[in-house]
Amino acid sequence: MLIPPLLQKGDYIYGSFIKPELINGYIKSSIPSNKEKLIGQYLFSYSSISQAIAYAKASHPQWQKKSIESRTIPIKRLQDDIIKNHQFIAKTISLESGSPLHEASSEVNETILFLQYLIDASPTILEDIQQKNYTQTPIPLGCLFILTPHVHSFFYGIAFCASALISGNVVVHKPSRYTPAIGQLIAEIWDRCSLKRGVYNMVQGPGTHISQQVIKNTLLDGIVFCGEYDTANNIHRRTPVHLPLRLFCGGKGSGIIFSDADIDKTCNTIITALTRSGGQSPYCLSHVFIHTSIIDDVLETIETRLKQLNIAPPDGEQPSQLGPLISEQALLQYIQQGKNIEEQGHTAICPAQEHIDKTGFFVKPSLYR
């Protein structure tokens, strides 16, 4: 997979990429399929956060006054840019997240479709809201700090920020520490949309440290978080009660297979649900309840197909069906979860284990009865 070298440009603040002068630490950007550097060490600074929030706050009054039609124009430009650079964006997502290329391409398509919905539906929705007699008239909150996860990082980074902007808010976006290149790519696309300076800003860094600084900022009007429950719970406990908080937490789903199910088709669906984004997607399955009359046939079929999956880097000779996990921490957590399940007395059909034949953070898919 060949893409141009990714140069680290720094945080995107008030319409420009800026590298921090006062450095508080760094995050590493690595390719999960081979552990090589993608964008090098990304230096972060707490001062960038306060600077980005201050510029966004100052830009809000004029942005809020714009008509919905005016706010839709940069969203349309954003969509056109993504369509034009579809292939490059998909390759970058695949390389940094480890997702198979077909999954990354689907994520870009989903983003384009969401933006089209936003462009088509927002004027009607917002006009409908304004015409109703609410006790409190719905108005933009103001300056929002938006934290997005490493799973489907491009989709969530675009969707959450575009939704906030078209509603009259301004944003400071913090992508996941594991996908800084995708975060920078999103900022580059916004930069090409002729957006008013300060309306969209992007800062990088580890979520735990950054969120502590964000919560202290008195200029902020709201926090939007998408990611793990434990992180969301920590943010919720620390956030002042007056500050609006929106938490979108993923939860693994459960499946039910009845006795009259088509085993072949059902198992194909289960394999897809188990392996999307390396099993890290909130849309993935964690439990499947199977009718006793077909349980042996179903488990045997799933086991056979799991062992036949092509586990490979996204740029391998054969199309990858299952890529690596996002980090070493995720790999160790996966192995530990398997041990915990076995300690609870469940039988390992395919035990959770590292794929020792691979260089990156590859694991073998697990199945327990």
HUNOR-V555629 format. One record per residue. N is the residue number from 1. PHI is phi in whole degrees, -180 to 180 (999 if undefined). PSI is psi in whole degrees, 0 to 359 (NA if undefined). Layout:
# HUNOR-V555629
N,PHI,PSI
N,PHI,PSI
This chain:
# HUNOR-V555629
1,999,115
2,-108,122
3,-135,154
4,-58,152
5,-56,139
6,-96,115
7,-94,134
8,-74,120
9,-103,345
10,97,190
11,-75,152
12,-105,107
13,-132,126
14,52,47
15,80,12
16,-144,149
17,-85,127
18,-131,129
19,-91,139
20,-68,146
21,-91,314
22,-95,111
23,-99,128
24,-102,348
25,165,192
26,-150,159
27,-123,149
28,-97,137
29,-109,113
30,-129,158
31,-88,115
32,-65,342
33,-83,343
34,-144,1
35,68,11
36,-82,160
37,-71,141
38,-106,315
39,-133,10
40,77,193
41,-77,129
42,-102,111
43,-78,140
44,-128,159
45,-142,136
46,-66,330
47,-66,332
48,-65,327
49,-66,308
50,-65,325
51,-67,316
52,-65,318
53,-65,320
54,-64,316
55,-66,319
56,-63,316
57,-60,319
58,-69,334
59,-85,345
60,-65,314
61,-54,314
62,-71,322
63,-66,320
64,-64,328
65,-73,341
66,-66,149
67,-71,160
68,-61,326
69,-64,319
70,-68,322
71,-74,341
72,-78,333
73,-58,308
74,-66,333
75,-66,321
76,-66,319
77,-63,321
78,-59,313
79,-62,316
80,-61,321
81,-66,318
82,-65,319
83,-62,316
84,-64,321
85,-107,26
86,-50,309
87,-65,315
88,-65,317
89,-62,314
90,-61,319
91,-66,321
92,-66,316
93,-59,313
94,-62,318
95,-68,315
96,-83,328
97,-93,341
98,86,359
99,-68,143
100,-55,150
101,-60,324
102,-67,328
103,-69,316
104,-62,319
105,-64,321
106,-63,323
107,-63,320
108,-65,318
109,-62,318
110,-62,323
111,-65,316
112,-62,317
113,-66,321
114,-64,317
115,-63,324
116,-64,319
117,-62,318
118,-62,317
119,-65,318
120,-77,319
121,-94,333
122,-58,314
123,-57,317
124,-68,316
125,-63,312
126,-67,323
127,-67,321
128,-63,320
129,-63,317
130,-68,332
131,-84,345
132,-85,153
133,-92,88
134,-88,153
135,-60,318
136,-118,126
137,-70,122
138,-63,123
139,-133,160
140,-58,143
141,-69,321
142,129,242
143,-93,117
144,-111,139
145,-102,120
146,-116,119
147,-107,126
148,-120,155
149,-88,175
150,-81,337
151,-80,128
152,52,43
153,-63,324
154,-70,313
155,-59,308
156,-67,322
157,-62,318
158,-75,311
159,-63,313
160,-67,316
161,-70,318
162,-63,320
163,-64,320
164,-67,317
165,-68,317
166,-68,340
167,-87,357
168,101,6
169,-90,167
170,-119,156
171,-135,152
172,-120,116
173,-101,131
174,-119,107
175,-74,171
176,-62,148
177,-64,339
178,-89,350
179,-132,55
180,-67,329
181,-67,321
182,-67,321
183,-61,316
184,-66,322
185,-62,318
186,-62,317
187,-64,323
188,-64,321
189,-67,315
190,-60,322
191,-63,331
192,-87,3
193,-96,7
194,55,40
195,-78,147
196,-58,135
197,-60,136
198,91,348
199,-73,319
200,-118,132
201,-136,155
202,-139,130
203,-128,151
204,-113,162
205,148,171
206,-71,135
207,-57,318
208,-61,312
209,-70,319
210,-65,315
211,-62,327
212,-63,321
213,-72,322
214,-64,316
215,-61,331
216,-80,345
217,-76,123
218,-82,348
219,-86,348
220,-76,143
221,-110,355
222,176,157
223,-126,134
224,-121,126
225,-129,137
226,-131,121
227,163,210
228,-70,149
229,-62,316
230,-61,318
231,-66,318
232,-62,318
233,-64,321
234,-66,318
235,-64,319
236,-62,318
237,-68,330
238,-93,342
239,-76,133
240,-57,145
241,-64,336
242,-80,346
243,-91,118
244,-57,137
245,-135,128
246,-121,118
247,-116,124
248,-116,104
249,-111,132
250,-79,151
251,-144,131
252,-63,141
253,-89,170
254,-122,149
255,-119,154
256,-128,127
257,-117,118
258,-86,168
259,-65,334
260,-97,15
261,-70,149
262,-76,107
263,-61,318
264,-62,309
265,-67,320
266,-63,318
267,-67,325
268,-61,318
269,-65,318
270,-64,316
271,-60,317
272,-62,316
273,-69,331
274,-77,328
275,-106,353
276,-59,131
277,55,39
278,65,25
279,77,5
280,-93,353
281,-73,144
282,-65,346
283,-86,356
284,-75,162
285,-89,149
286,-123,332
287,-134,141
288,-132,125
289,-97,122
290,-120,136
291,-62,138
292,-59,332
293,-71,340
294,-125,7
295,-61,319
296,-66,318
297,-65,318
298,-65,312
299,-65,322
300,-64,318
301,-66,316
302,-63,316
303,-59,314
304,-61,316
305,-75,328
306,-63,321
307,-73,344
308,-95,355
309,-61,141
310,-85,101
311,-93,110
312,-158,162
313,-62,154
314,-64,341
315,-104,21
316,-73,174
317,-67,321
318,-101,145
319,-56,129
320,-76,135
321,-102,338
322,-147,116
323,-92,190
324,-80,166
325,-75,169
326,-76,333
327,-158,170
328,-64,323
329,-60,318
330,-65,323
331,-64,312
332,-63,322
333,-64,321
334,-63,314
335,-63,319
336,-66,322
337,-63,322
338,-63,317
339,-63,319
340,-63,321
341,-65,317
342,-66,323
343,-66,337
344,-81,0
345,97,10
346,-87,148
347,-85,130
348,-86,114
349,-86,312
350,-128,100
351,-69,151
352,-71,120
353,-153,156
354,-73,147
355,-87,94
356,-71,347
357,-83,356
358,-111,154
359,-82,322
360,-84,204
361,-89,58
362,-92,141
363,-131,164
364,-93,139
365,-63,140
366,-111,155
367,-148,127
368,-128,144
369,-107,NA
